[in-house]
Amino acid sequence: MTGLAAGTSYYYDVAAYNTPGMLTPFTGIPAAGYTLPAAVEAPAGAGAGPTSIQWTWAPVQGAAAYNVYAPTSTPVLIGTSGSASFLWTGLSTNTLNGLRVSAVNPNGGEGELSGPATAYTLSAAIVALSTGPDAATGASLTVQWGANTNPPGTLYDVQYWAAGGATTTVLTALASAPVAGLTPSTSYYFQVSARNDAGQLSAPVQLYFPTMPETPADLAGEATGAGSIVWTWTPVPTASSYRIYPATDTGTLLAVSASPYFLETGLSTNTQNGVVVSVVNLAGESPQSAAVSTYTLSAQPVALSTGPDAAATNAITLQWEANTNPPTTPYRVDYWAQGGSTSNFTTTLTSAAVTGLAEATSYYFWVRSANDSGALSAPASLTAPTLSGGSAWLFGTVLGTGSVRWLWNPVPTALSYRVYPASEPATVIFTTNTVVFVQTGLAPNFETSVLLAVVNAAGVSPQSSPDLPVYTHARPPAGETVTAVYASSASISWGLNGNPNNTEADVESSTDNFNYGNVLAAPYTDPAFTGSDPVTFTAPSLLACTTYYFRVYNRNASGIATVYSSTLTFFTTGAPPLPPGSLAAEALANNSIRLTWEPSPSGQVTLYTLYYDDATGTIDYGTPVAVVSSTVTTYTQTVLTAGAAYKFGLRASLCGTEEQNVTVLAAATAASALPGVRAAVKVPPAGKKIFGNRVTLVAELDNGTESQVSVVKFQYKSAASGTWSDVAPADAEHPNPDTEAPYLTHWDVSTFTAGGYDLRAVAKDQQNLADPAPPYINVQVSSTAPDINENLVAGVIWKEQKVYSAVSNAVQATDTGLVIPAGAISDSTATVTVINKPSNVPAAPASAQGCGVAAEITLSNGQTLLAAGKTAAVTLAFADDDNNGYLDDYPNVRTGNLQIYSYSALNGWRKDFSSSVDLSARTVTGNTPHFSFFALFAPLGTDLDLTEVYPVPFVPNDGNADNGVPYSAGNNNSGIIFDKLPAAVGIKIYTVTGQLVADFGSQASGGSLQWDVKNDSGADVASGGYVAVISSPGIKPVVKKILVIR
């Protein structure tokens, strides 16, 4: 059968055909058979040893075994293998051997032989690897070995490396190899293998060996005692031992040490000794090191103690024995306090005084001898304290009226403390080992102080300096009582209760028994107290009609207060207050008269009582018209008789006590209908005492308007007379009658007979019809303590007027008005002086234009700064009679630019408060916190960028004055106005093409200039745009645009 697969098992059976072609049955028993295996592929071999080769090949399908043949001309069977490998042994070292293989099936059928293959056996592993024959050095080693069965010419691989280092390979055909470039004192690994002719290596043989060691480095010696030195050096990595030789006999071995140190003993005290050292490892012994020497220590001092001098607060003397040290031996003394730094010094004596120490402090002392190299012996030690200087802090705490507890800082070395009274420093009053002493049995408010000494092992310290004295507590007042009560004062008394008279008493008062304030704090020796024991105190300045509560406590000399006494209470009686002021009567329609007044300057008023004459001419002070509370300052009397004149009087009361003035008077005539115009005198206030040759009279309209009034005339008469006379004006500047507001004149009363005078202001309307029944007030003329004293002095008017702290005060002095609020004056009353246009007014500042309006205001008590942060309203009047918005006497100064400046010697003129202009009243008002010179100024421009030019556009002929009016001399609002200018200014007007049109200016502009809108030839400029260049010395020029529309 053909076409079968090699190495495959097949099954077969047989049947026969007969002649007709019919098949007979099969035998029924199949037979089995195998095809021969395929030829084995060429095997591969590799040396497995010096006498063996391991052969392998690819398995063949159907093979049950393999026959192995030597590849001779007639192959010789050398063995069989049940697998696809075969180890051939018994061969010669490093020889080439061949092999062929065939596969055998299970029936023993053998396939074709493979192709021949060859392989080498390995070389033999070397033997007897060692160093030599050359001796090792620090940088080289030679290794040698036996060839074993390897023939001459065999190549050897020599590999070497240090631990953790890179491997180096050397190839040689010799049985030895020198290796150079190595590191001294380092162990190396060596590995040698033989190569066969195929380049395969035999099993390696290893050797571990060091290079020659280096000479030991850093040899040093340190004395450890009077007879010993420890020698140390840097360890050498491969060392197995170290050899030590005396420096004086380097051939004699002194000792061998396995470690890099050696303790040499048995030496003499303070002698010089030296050694050299070498290192030994497997490679041999290194060269010896250079010789090093040092000294043994001196002997330790003994018997260290304090003395012979006694310890002081800052010094201790030490002494000791030299032991075996010679007299010239130096000793180092170290000393320190616990936690402190160490100090030291050296001496050749056997005693030393240590100074600069802290008192009462324990110190540690070491004394050590020094050898000839300066090394120190073991120390002799001692702990000893300095003497205490006494406690650094002594403090007394008062425990009561008779005892004090004294405390002091503990002294660390103290055994006990001794306490002495400062008054008897030789007497010990207490000894304790604590830091507290309670001193008892003392008097109240008694001064006491003590001294302290500290006892420690060093002795008794000096006494401390006397501590600041302390005082025992004072006792509270005793037996307190009210002894007298008056309208504005009261007296109370109490006993000292054992306190000395230098004890301080604090007196407090209250009006509600809740909120108390201090009245007096002073010792009993103060003049405010009278008597010795008991003492009496009189409380001044009390409010009348008031319930008061008083209580007292004492203070000792340290200011420690006692408890309060019991509370004393009483009620003050009333006292007549000062009369109210400025009573005015104003007739109303329907037969009524309204009365107004200012509060009493006393500040303490319970009520006001109004009286009148019921048109009889004599006021009935026995029958009140009305009684009102102290907060009411107005009252209207109704149901009066038309055409009847009524005179009213007003009095103030305090707690039922009424003042008895008969000068606060005002009168008015009742009417069913009012006249068209009516004026009333406002300055001076009703009831005031006046004097002087320039008393200011001021009237205001009660009815009608200024436009309805033609004149206001001031008239007066004696209170006892029925005839009115015109007030003769004291100067032409303020005529009587006055034709315009403010209605003001000056009255000379310096020659008048002292007494009461009635004053009125008679208003006439534009038809010259006079008020038929003007109201009037009453004033008193007297040179004795006048309320208002106003005179012309050296060409200027001085006005002096009494003012009171309890109420608001209004002062009118010609062109100057002043309102001082309540509480602004530090005294209860003072006199304010107002000087109009004083001759000594300082010159105007360069930055402002003066206006000729100034005043000086002073107070008689010397006060310049108002109290309690108050401000007073100052009003200065200016003249603009034609109402054109410019000052009459300074036609370039716009009234709207005026401001009040104040003056001080330190700062000159300045605007230290704001002010406002009232154009209708022609006044400027500001609120000042102080009194000085005051003046009106128009600030001059200091920055031309702020200059204002108006109106722009200038349209003079459209009938609207806001757009400009043609220039007219004397009309400050005509033409084009340049405002907010400096004093010296130049203005040039150009066309837009640069042609000069007009050039004008001023050295005293007053802050503004007008352009008549003409060129320098006097002709009106044409409509169009123009440029104004404005300049001033020292100021950057500015350019403004102008548009003219004719």
Buried (B, 14 or more C-beta within 10 A) or exposed (E): EEEEEBBBEEEEEEEEEEEEEEEEEEEEEEEEEBBBBBBBBBBBBBBBBBBBBBBEBEEBEBBBBBBBBBBEEEBEEBBEBEEBBBEBEEBEBBBBBEBBBBBBBEEEBBBEBBEBBEBBBBBBBBEEBBBEEEEBBBBBBBBBBEBBBBEEEBBBBBBBBBEEEEEEEBEBEEBBBEBEEBBBBBBBBBBBBBBBBBEBBBEBBEBEBBBBBBBBEEBEBEBBBBBBBBBBBEBBBBBEEBBBBBBEEBEEEBBEBEEBEBEBEEBEBBBBBBBBBBBBBBBBBBBBBEBBEBBBBBBBBEEBBBEEEEBBBBBBBBBBEBBEBEEEBBBBBBBBBEEEEEBEEEBEEBBBEBEEBBBBBBBBBBBBBBBBBEBBBBBBEBEBBBBBBBBEEBEBEBBEBBBBBBBBEEBBBBEEBBBBBBEEEEEEEBEEEEBEBEBEEBBBBBBBBBBBBBBBBBBBBBBBEBBEBBBBBBBBBBEBEBEEBBBBEBBBBBBBBBBBBEBBBBBBBBBEEEEBEEBBBBBBEBEBBEEEBBBBBBBEEBBBBBEBBBBBBBBBBBEBBBEBBEBBEBEBBBBBBBBBBBBBBBBBEEBBBBBBBBBBBBBBBBBBBBBBBBBEEEBEBEEBBBEBEBEEBEBEBEEBEEEBBBBBBBBBBBBEBBBEBBBBBBBBBBBEEBBBBBBBBBBBBBBBBBBBBBBBBBBBBBBBEEEBBBBBBBBBBBBEEEEBEEBEBBBEEBBBBBEEBBBBBBBBBBEBEEEBBBBBBBBBBEEEEBBEBBBBBBBBBBEEEBBBBBBBEEEBBBBBBBBBBBBBBBBBBBBBBBBBBBBBBBBEBBBBBBBBBBEEBBEBBEBBBBBBBBBBBBBBEEBEEBBEEBBBBBBBBBBBEEEBBBBEEBBBBBBEBBBBBBBBEEEEBEBBBEBEBEBEEBBBBBBBBBBBBBBBBBBBBEEBEEBEBEBBBBBBEEEEEEBBBEBEEEBBBBBBBBBBBBBBBBBBBBBEEEEEBBEBBBEEBBBBBBBBBBBEEEEBBEEEEBBBBBBBEEBEEBEBEBEBEE
